[in-house]
Amino acid sequence: MDLQILDRKFSVCKVNEVSAELLEHEFTFISKTDNELSVICETNYVPKINITAEHGWSCFRIAEDASFEKYGMIAFLSRIIADEKTCILVVATYDTDYIFLKEEKLSDVIKALQENGCKFI
């Protein structure tokens, strides 16, 4: 499986509102439910109006077709990552999936994924 590391630092935020300015950046993920509004964005662009933010997240994405007809990709990756005692956040978009993990775990996870046949491009 081909994977691509995003060479950026991310933060996970709980916010009261989302400004249009936040959407101007390359990587912004917004999730709204009945009881919260969350944003994952580059740390440099954390909204000033936030309730709380957790910094220090890295990200990689599946760099091949991850269409709806394919299955098991996240299960495969998450099993390997779980064996490294690492928690992840997964965000799915129409085209692919993004896997967020704490920065300090990234090198161990990369090594484990490579040992299991994944290639970082």
C-alpha positions in Angstrom: 0.0 0.0 0.0 1.3 3.4 -0.9 1.2 6.1 1.8 2.3 9.7 1.9 3.4 11.6 5.0 2.2 15.2 5.1 5.1 17.3 6.3 3.1 19.4 8.6 2.1 19.6 12.3 -1.5 19.3 13.1 -3.8 20.2 16.1 -7.2 18.8 17.0 -9.5 21.5 18.3 -12.9 21.8 19.9 -14.3 25.1 18.7 -17.4 27.3 19.1 -17.4 28.5 15.5 -15.5 28.1 12.2 -14.3 31.1 10.3 -14.3 31.2 6.5 -10.5 32.0 6.8 -9.9 28.5 8.1 -11.1 27.1 4.8 -8.4 29.0 2.9 -5.7 26.6 4.1 -4.7 23.4 2.4 -5.7 21.0 5.1 -8.7 21.7 7.3 -11.1 19.0 8.5 -14.3 20.0 10.1 -16.7 17.7 12.0 -20.1 18.8 13.5 -22.4 16.7 15.6 -25.3 17.5 17.9 -23.0 18.4 20.8 -19.7 19.6 19.4 -17.8 21.3 16.6 -14.3 20.0 16.0 -11.5 21.0 13.6 -8.3 19.3 12.7 -5.9 21.8 11.1 -2.3 22.8 10.8 -1.0 24.0 14.1 -0.1 27.4 12.7 -3.7 28.0 11.9 -5.5 26.9 15.1 -8.6 29.1 15.4 -8.3 31.7 18.1 -11.8 31.0 19.2 -11.4 27.5 20.5 -12.5 25.7 23.7 -9.5 23.4 23.7 -6.8 22.2 21.4 -4.4 19.3 21.5 -1.2 19.8 19.5 1.5 17.5 18.3 -0.2 15.4 15.7 1.3 14.1 12.5 -0.5 12.8 9.5 -0.2 10.4 6.5 -2.7 9.5 3.9 -3.4 6.6 1.6 -1.7 7.6 -1.6 -3.6 5.3 -3.9 -7.2 4.7 -4.9 -9.1 4.3 -1.7 -12.5 4.4 -3.4 -15.7 3.1 -1.7 -15.4 -0.3 -3.5 -12.1 -1.0 -1.6 -12.3 -2.4 1.9 -10.0 -3.4 4.7 -7.4 -0.7 4.1 -8.0 1.1 7.4 -8.4 -2.2 9.2 -5.0 -3.4 7.9 -3.3 -0.1 8.9 -4.9 0.2 12.3 -3.9 -3.3 13.3 -0.3 -2.6 12.6 -0.5 0.8 14.4 -2.3 -0.7 17.4 0.5 -3.2 17.8 2.8 -0.1 18.2 0.6 1.0 21.1 -0.4 4.1 19.2 -3.8 5.8 19.1 -5.0 7.2 15.8 -7.7 9.5 14.4 -8.9 8.6 10.9 -10.6 11.1 8.6 -12.2 9.9 5.4 -12.7 12.1 2.4 -14.4 11.2 -0.8 -11.0 10.3 -2.4 -8.9 8.9 0.4 -8.3 8.4 4.1 -6.1 10.5 6.4 -4.5 8.9 9.5 -3.5 11.2 12.4 -1.1 10.1 15.2 1.0 11.7 17.8 4.3 13.1 16.5 6.4 11.1 18.9 5.1 7.8 17.6 5.5 8.6 13.8 9.0 7.0 13.3 8.0 3.7 15.0 4.8 3.5 13.1 6.5 4.2 9.8 9.0 1.4 10.5 6.2 -1.0 11.4 4.2 -0.2 8.3 7.2 -0.6 6.1 8.0 -4.0 7.7 4.4 -5.0 6.7 4.8 -4.0 3.0 3.7 -0.4 3.0 5.7 2.1 0.9 6.0 5.8 1.7 6.2 7.9 -1.4 
